[in-house]
Amino acid sequence: MRNRQILLKPDEIPRQWYNILADIKMNPPLGPDGKPISPDQLAPVFPMNLIEQEVSTKRWIDIPEEILDVLSIWHPTPLVRAYNLEKALDTPARIYFKNESVSPPGSHKPNTAVPQAYYNKVFGIKRITTETGAGQWGSALSFACCHYGLECKVFMVRISFDQKPYRKSMMAAWGGNCVPSPSMETKAGRDALELDPDTPGTLGIAISEAIEAAVADESGLTRYSLGSVLNHVMLHQTIIGLEAKRQLEKVNEYPDIVIGCAGGGSNFAGLAFPFAYDKIHGKKIEIYPVEPAGCPTLTKAPFVYDHGDTAKYTPLLPMYSLGHTFVPPPVHSGGLRYHGMAPTVSQLVDEGIFEARSVTQGNTYAAGVLAARTEGIIPAPETCHALALVVEEAKKAKEEGKEKVILFNWSGHGLLDLGAYEAYFAGNIKDIELSEQDLHGSEKVYADYPKPQHLKSRP
Ligand SMILES: Cc1ncc(COP(=O)(O)O)c(C=O)c1O
């Protein structure tokens, strides 16, 4: 029997998160007056202990015992050598994946849902609101709130709500309350429905609804939580890359290539940031965020200041953006239908530390099915994007006759995404690539905003 799974002992779980803000230069988020926002301005939306983390530039941040205790339900997660996939591709590349699908909700999302719920609880908050695209984030936050005795309200993008009804039941099992977005419960939702009663919804609209629902609670005991994009979310996700690094050390390996799918950037950043640290300090390594050709934020949109949500409730963030009014086509990977991108990931793409790639839907499901038939786990449609690039790079290694080490993030399983697989098997998955016209239509929404500077982090 081969040593397929590289495991850490329970007490080898990382005790600190890695904060990339210690190692990169960033444009600040801006308020409505065009000036950098102060932490106080975020206080109605987030608890102050998380705001402090959001702006911290300390390189290592301790993980409290109470958080480790819940994370240890499924962490450390396995690093797996994908022997069967390598064989099927007949590649000299050695392929490893971090298996984040083993968490109770089925993805990497609880890595940050648990700390976020914990810090809200410590701050005295009783109820958290959020949005969800694929449903993974809403499930993760419901799971986390359940552990700390908090109420959880989830606005789920309509198209995903209709595609995967069991996500709602999963959230309910952990005590979460999920409604489709746009809803009639908020002004942002009502405005979106007035504009288009048949809208499939977007993450941008759902974020606006969740922020509005949090801020509108006069008791002051509700806050909003975001499952990606923000600095503290990326921070919490670094447990993935920190574990992976230790696991690779155990088998004397270091990756030539690191790959993760990117919606708001969190699972990619979680795996990639500890390796980005090495690259900033001189290591040669290729690091690729992968996105759908149908929502090509990093590969086709510009690096600008834009809002993170449709109703413009968030500050202006320095990021790649398709425009906060952009409605991505209803691709099946709901978690990748986002107009923007984490500012930290955007910064590192802008300065060439990361090189963004895009893949078409048909290729993603072909790679997902190959991975399911070889490695056994049915990947989430989002993970299939990472897999499509893994297959491409493994084939390239074969053509070049190079023994490359490829590391990627298996961000979630697809057991509640089987409708998408059914569509693929029935030949109903279309390759969506957006025309220049589709892309340029929404540019005007940020045309008058300040422009971020092109900063360099490399010493
Ligand atoms: C399984 C899975 N992978 C990836 C993503 C993309 O999000 P992010 O880019 O923040 O990791 C999602 C989002 O819902 C997801 O559910």
The ligand as an ORCA input file, in Angstrom:
! r2SCAN-3c Opt
* xyz 0 1
  C     -16.325     24.753     -2.475
  C     -16.032     26.180     -2.784
  N     -14.844     26.490     -3.333
  C     -14.534     27.765     -3.637
  C     -15.422     28.798     -3.415
  C     -15.037     30.177     -3.844
  O     -14.895     31.079     -2.779
  P     -13.478     31.616     -2.371
  O     -12.853     32.200     -3.605
  O     -13.722     32.642     -1.348
  O     -12.713     30.456     -1.847
  C     -16.666     28.530     -2.836
  C     -17.611     29.618     -2.558
  O     -18.727     29.457     -2.213
  C     -16.973     27.185     -2.511
  O     -18.138     26.860     -1.969
*
